[in-house]
Structures are given as C-alpha cells and as structure tokens.
Amino acid sequence: MAGGTNPPEPGAERADFVAPDAAVDTEAVDWVLRTTRSVRRRIDWDRPVDPALIESAIDSAVQAPTGVGGERWRFLVLTDPAPKAAVAGLYRKSLAAWRAARPDGADGPKATVVTHAERLGEMPALILVCSEGEPDPASRALQVAFFGSVLPAAWSLMLALRARGLGATWTTLHLLQEQEAARALGIPDGVTQTVLLPVGHTLGARLRPAVRRPAREVTYWNRWGALRDPTRADSRTPPRGPRPDGAD
Ligand SMILES: Cc1cc2nc3c(=O)[nH]c(=O)nc-3n(C[C@H](O)[C@H](O)[C@H](O)COP(=O)(O)O)c2cc1C
C-alpha cells in the first residue's frame, strides 16, 4: 500500500481508513490483473493452504460491488478429503456428460482440463462461491443483478489468491450436478452455487498475459460500432489460438 497507510483489519471502523488519491501501484495491480491465469498442474500438491490466508483473500474479495440486499455471497471452503472427493467425483461426472454431448469430431477438452479433473480431489482446497437466493428466471435484469452481485467477488478472490502466491481455476462444470453437490455439502434449498475455484500454492507456474484483442478493437465510442481510430483496427492484433506455452 503506497503512502505507508495500511488498510484496517476487517470489521474495524471504516472511517479510519481513507485511501489517498493516486496511492495505487498501477504496475503491480495491472500485473496481477494481466497474469491471473488458470493454474491446474503447477500446484504444490503436498502443501496445505493456511485457512487464514484464504480468509484474508476472501476479506479482499468481499470488497466487490454487491447489489440491493447485498452481501449474499457465501464461500464454502473444502479442505477435508471427503467433501473434496465428493465434489471431484461430481465434477468428473459432469466432464464425462459434457464430452458425451459433444458432436462427433468436435474438439474435446484440453489435456490439462482432463488431468485437472482427475486430480481435483487432491487440490489443497476447493472454494465454492455461492449466493443466498436464486436468480429470477423471468427477468434478465434481475439475473444480471443476481450474478453481478456475486461473480465480481469470485473474480476478486482469484486475483487476491494470485496476489498471495495461490493459483486457482475458474470452473463451473460441477454445476451440471448442482443438486447432488448441494446434497453432498449440506447446501440448503434457495442457495445458488456459482464458480468452484480449486486452489493451491503455485509451484513453477508460468503466469503471463493471454493473447487478447486490444481495447481499441473492442471499444466503441458514443455509438455502437464506432471505433475511436478505425485506421488502427486490427493492425497489430496478435494471432488468435492456443497459447504457445500454457501457464497451467
Ligand atoms: C464461464 C466459464 C466457465 C468455465 N468452466 C471451466 C471448467 O468447468 N473447467 C475448466 O477446467 N475450465 C473452465 N473454464 C476455463 C478456464 O477458467 C480458463 O478461463 C481457460 O482455461 C483459459 O485459461 P486462462 O484463464 O489461463 O487464460 C471456464 C471459463 C469460463 C469463463
């Protein structure tokens, strides 16, 4: 934290801490934003994750925006072998169903996705990000508000984990078995599961920016489709496709 001012402990008087203007290390923050990638293999499998480290990451994550009736996020952290194995089994079942539903000849999952699924129960921690309540099936606006009140915290959590030397992967496959997962984990009716983050300390992970189209190509100004400088569109767009050297 620049300026020598530390943030307060969670729960401390909020008025005590006012971030000074421009007190952010932009380079460090951007580096985390640009290099938070899936880490599926390069995990220190034998090193447990300190629960206090996870809680500290969650304390940062819950600074995310939250809508009306907010803070309905709940984080279910699995570290015991039995619940991890239960969710890992459901995840693999989902992966098998997903593969079976693919048309003949369609690309299958990446090899790292398959090995990740096989070793999911060995991950030091699985964090299931949930929200109390359910999205309104009839209203897109309310669905956006519902998921928009929990997923920013989930992504902040990935960033906060990365900033603590922990790797994770944004996964949703187990949701194909959401009811079974709820039963296995004691999640009551009326609670919606969102992403599952398998987490561990990274070991030799090569985290680097992904190839993405630049802002100037995906940003419109004042009217849909209007680029700020059309002459520069896609002039330097890097080739799309798989990364030459996966980080995970
Ligand atoms: C909505 C969503 C759901 C995803 N679900 C899974 C999943 O269940 N399992 C998985 O291995 N990757 C899943 N992914 C892909 C990874 O999270 C990741 O984005 C992808 O592998 C690209 O790698 P990178 O984040 O390192 O660039 C999902 C991504 C998104 C955006």
PDBQT file of the ligand as one rigid body, heavy atoms in Angstrom, charges set to zero:
ROOT
HETATM    1  C1  LIG A 301     -17.798 -19.291 -17.528  1.00  0.00    +0.000 C 
HETATM    2  C2  LIG A 301     -16.564 -20.150 -17.556  1.00  0.00    +0.000 A 
HETATM    3  C3  LIG A 301     -16.633 -21.435 -17.105  1.00  0.00    +0.000 A 
HETATM    4  C4  LIG A 301     -15.500 -22.254 -17.125  1.00  0.00    +0.000 A 
HETATM    5  N1  LIG A 301     -15.582 -23.510 -16.636  1.00  0.00    +0.000 NA
HETATM    6  C5  LIG A 301     -14.460 -24.269 -16.603  1.00  0.00    +0.000 A 
HETATM    7  C6  LIG A 301     -14.487 -25.562 -16.014  1.00  0.00    +0.000 A 
HETATM    8  O1  LIG A 301     -15.506 -26.023 -15.510  1.00  0.00    +0.000 OA
HETATM    9  N2  LIG A 301     -13.328 -26.268 -16.000  1.00  0.00    +0.000 N 
HETATM   10  C7  LIG A 301     -12.161 -25.799 -16.531  1.00  0.00    +0.000 A 
HETATM   11  O2  LIG A 301     -11.146 -26.505 -16.474  1.00  0.00    +0.000 OA
HETATM   12  N3  LIG A 301     -12.104 -24.574 -17.107  1.00  0.00    +0.000 NA
HETATM   13  C8  LIG A 301     -13.225 -23.802 -17.140  1.00  0.00    +0.000 A 
HETATM   14  N4  LIG A 301     -13.182 -22.568 -17.705  1.00  0.00    +0.000 N 
HETATM   15  C9  LIG A 301     -11.963 -22.129 -18.411  1.00  0.00    +0.000 C 
HETATM   16  C10 LIG A 301     -10.882 -21.589 -17.513  1.00  0.00    +0.000 C 
HETATM   17  O3  LIG A 301     -11.403 -20.931 -16.387  1.00  0.00    +0.000 OA
HETATM   18  C11 LIG A 301      -9.949 -20.626 -18.236  1.00  0.00    +0.000 C 
HETATM   19  O4  LIG A 301     -10.592 -19.415 -18.459  1.00  0.00    +0.000 OA
HETATM   20  C12 LIG A 301      -9.433 -21.136 -19.542  1.00  0.00    +0.000 C 
HETATM   21  O5  LIG A 301      -8.833 -22.373 -19.343  1.00  0.00    +0.000 OA
HETATM   22  C13 LIG A 301      -8.398 -20.162 -20.143  1.00  0.00    +0.000 C 
HETATM   23  O6  LIG A 301      -7.250 -20.178 -19.392  1.00  0.00    +0.000 OA
HETATM   24  P1  LIG A 301      -6.610 -18.846 -18.773  1.00  0.00    +0.000 P 
HETATM   25  O7  LIG A 301      -7.646 -18.308 -17.818  1.00  0.00    +0.000 OA
HETATM   26  O8  LIG A 301      -5.373 -19.288 -18.101  1.00  0.00    +0.000 OA
HETATM   27  O9  LIG A 301      -6.360 -17.916 -19.902  1.00  0.00    +0.000 OA
HETATM   28  C14 LIG A 301     -14.278 -21.745 -17.640  1.00  0.00    +0.000 A 
HETATM   29  C15 LIG A 301     -14.223 -20.428 -18.073  1.00  0.00    +0.000 A 
HETATM   30  C16 LIG A 301     -15.332 -19.635 -18.030  1.00  0.00    +0.000 A 
HETATM   31  C17 LIG A 301     -15.218 -18.211 -18.496  1.00  0.00    +0.000 C 
ENDROOT
TORSDOF 0
